[in-house]
Amino acid sequence: MDATISAFAVDRTSGVLTEISGSPYTTGPAPDSVAIDPSSSFVYVTNSTAGTVSAYAITAGSGALTAVSGSPFATGGSPSSVAVDPLRLDVYVANESDGTVSDFSTDNGVLTATNGSPFSAGDTPRAVSIEPSGPYIYVANTTANTLSALSNGTTIAGSPYTTGSIPYSVALDPSGKFLYVANQGADNISAFAVKSATGALTDLVGSPFATGTQPSFVTVDPTGSFAYVTNQGSDSVSVYEIGAATGALTPISGSPIATGRQPSAIAISD
């Protein structure tokens, strides 16, 4: 497996990708997840077999990457997912092999572990997602079949929450009102309402919602109107309309839609 990250410029008219000069850039071994901060100034990459996260500054104009001072930074064991807090810009990393989440503060891309980090999650945390206003962190625990909810490193009352078998991906809608978990072993999506005052979760009516086989990734479009799920075992993507008031998922006409073999992730343009 290449220990690199590739970088491309995007033509906003045609969508064509052009590799940036200097790409691919060296990472640690077995890079597994990538995240960009909201200002598009820094990129973070988890290196799963090294127990580290690499940090790069993005050069304005060219998009070229430069490793920040001190990179890579130590995480817990087998980091599998990285996300950036949209407000505080803290960086969170789910560490699969030791059941923890690392929390880093940032200063010009340099990462510093916060007091008490890494924090305990459930067994085999696979994915991490951050509520848009920043205070709540949600972690899918694949072996425990649960979702951990944290706030400033403290477990939220009621956490962990039961999901389906092998929760593999987690996503929040842009408003932070609804949360969705792709359960790879159950072929469905668990859906929750998020209580804004506490971050606590309650099951949505109708949850779980059926998907294709082995759903591997879930995401919500920027308008909060639609949810998309890649089905790794049935070579398709399921598309749902999200009920504005309820968060319930209703398959659109023609869903699921055929893809290539074993789709593992999906991204949506703003």
N, C-alpha and C positions, 0 to 999 in steps of 0.2 A: 504494500500500500504506500502511495506517495505521501510524504510528509510535507505537503505544500498547500497553499491557498491560491487559487487563480482569481485574477481581478480583471474586470471588463468595463469599458465605457459603453453606455447605452445611448443609441440614437433615439431621441424621444419622438421622432416622427415615424421612423420605420420599425423601431424595436430591434434593429440589428446590433449585435454585440461585437465589439472590437477589443481584443486583448490589450491591456495596458502594458507599456514598455516596462520590462523588469519582471513581469508576471511569468510563471508562478513564483510566489514568495515562500521561503522556507518556514515551516511551523515546527512544533514538536511532533513526536511519533503519533500516528493514528488520530489525526484531526477529525473531530466528530460533530461539532456544532459551531455556528458562526453567528455573531450579532454585531450590529452597527449602532452607535449611540445616536440619539435624536438629532444632534447637530451635524451628523455625517462627518465627524472629525476623527473618530477612532473606530477600529475594528477589533473584536475579541474572538479568539478561536480556542476551543477546548482541545487538549491533547490527551486522549483517553488513557493510553498506556503509560504516559509520563507523569500523570497526576499534576498537570499544569494548565494554565491558560496563557496564550500568547496575546500580546497587545501591540497594535500598530497604529501610527498616526497616518491619516489620509491626507495626501498633498492636495491642496485646493487647486482646481484647474486640471491637473493631470490624473488624479486618482491614484497615483503611485503610493505604495505602502512603505513605511519606515518603522522598524521595531522601536518601541518606546524604551526609555531607560529602565533597566531591571527586568525586562521581559525575557523569558516567560516567568509567570508567578505561580507559586505552589497553591494547589487546591487540595481537596480530599482525594480519595481513591477513585479512579476511573470516571473523571468528569465527562458527562454525557450531554449536557445542555447548558447554554449560557443565555442570559437575558439582561437588558439594561433598564433600570428604573427611569421612566420618562421625565420625572421631575428632579429627583435628587441625583440622578445619573450613577447611583450605585450599580455595581455589577454583581449578579447572582449566578452561581454555578451549582447544578445538581451533581452530586458525587455518588455514582451508582454503587460502588463496592463497599462503602462504609456508611451508607444511609444518612448522609448529611447534605446540607446546603451551605456553600461558602458565600459570604457577603463581603464585598470590597467597596471601600470608598475610592473615588477617583480624583486625580489631580494631574491634568494634562495627559491623561491616558495611563498614568502610573497607578497601579492598584495597591491598596493597603488594606489588609484584613481588618474588619471592624471588631470591636470588643466582643468577645464570646464566639466569634466565628471560627470554625464552621458550626452551624446549628443542626440539631437532630431533626431528621425527617423520618420517613418510614423505610421499610425494606426495599432496596434497589430503586432509589429515585431516578426516574428516566427523563422527566421533562419538567421545566419550570416556567411559570408565566406570572406576569406582574399586573395587578389591577391598574388601570390607566392613571388614576390619581396618585399612585405610588405606595400607599401604606401596606397593602396586602400582597403576600406572595403565596402562590399555590404550586404544589409539587405532586406530580403523579408517581406513585410508588408501585412498580410493576409486580413485585413478588407479594406484597401485602394486599394488593387490590384495594388501595385506598388513595385518598387525596389529602395531603397535609396542607394546612393553612397557617401561615405565620405572619406576624406583624412585629417588626423590629426585633426579630429573633425569638419572639415569644409565641408559643402555640396559641391559636385562637380557640376560644371555648367551643367545644363540639368537635374539634379536629382530633384525629383524622376522620374523614368522611368516606363511607363505603362507595366504591365504584363497581364496575363490572370486572371481569377477569382480564388481567394484564393491561391496566391503563397505560397507554403508550404516548399520548400527546394531550396537551391541554391548551385551551384558548379562551380568552374573554372577548366579549363584544366591545366595541369602542366606548360605549357608555359605562362599562364596568358593571352592568346590571345582571348579566347572564354569563355563565361559565359552562364550557363543554369539554368533555373528556372522551377521547377515542379509546375504546376498550378492545384491544386486538384479539383477545381470547374469547370475547363474547359476541363479536360482530354487531356491536351497537355503540351508541353515544349516550353517556350519562349527562344529564343537563341539570343545572342548579341555578337558583336565584341567589344573588349576592346581596347581603344586607349591608348597605353603605356605611352605617354607623359603626359596625363591628367587624365586617368581613366574613361573618358567619354565612353558611350555605344552607339552603333548603332545596329539596328535590322539586323540580318542575313537574306539573301535571303531564302525564304521558311518558315521562322518562322511565327507562331508557328508550331511545329511538333506534330502529333497525338501520344497519348500513349494509355494505357489501361484505365480502369475506376478508378478515384480518385488516380492519381499518388501522392505518399506520400514522395518520396525521390529520389534524383538524385545524381549520382556520376560519376566520370571519372576515367578510369584506369590509372596507373602510367605512361604508355607510351603515353597517350593522344590520343590513337587510337579508343577507344570505350567508349560509355556512357551507363549507366545502370539506369533503372527507376523501382522502385517498384510500382505496381498498387494495392492499398489496396482494391479497390472495385471489382477487377476482378481476384484476387488471382494469380497474375502473375508478371513476371519481363520482361520489354521490353529492348532489346539490340540493340544498334545502332552503326554503323561505323561512325566515325567522319571524314569529309572531311578535309584533311591536310591543304589545302589552304583556304577553305571556312568556315569550322566549321559546315557545314550542316550535319544533321543527316539522315542516311539511315538505315532502319531496316535490320538486318541480317536475313538470311534464318532461319525460325523456330521461329522467335520472333513474339509475346511474348511467354515466357516459363512459364509453370505452376509452382506455388510454393505452400506452405501451405496457410492457411487462413490468409487474411488481412496482407500481408507483409508490414512492416512500414519502414524498413531501410535495407541497404546493404553495405557491406564493401568488399574491394578488397585487397588481399595480394600483397605486393611488390614482 
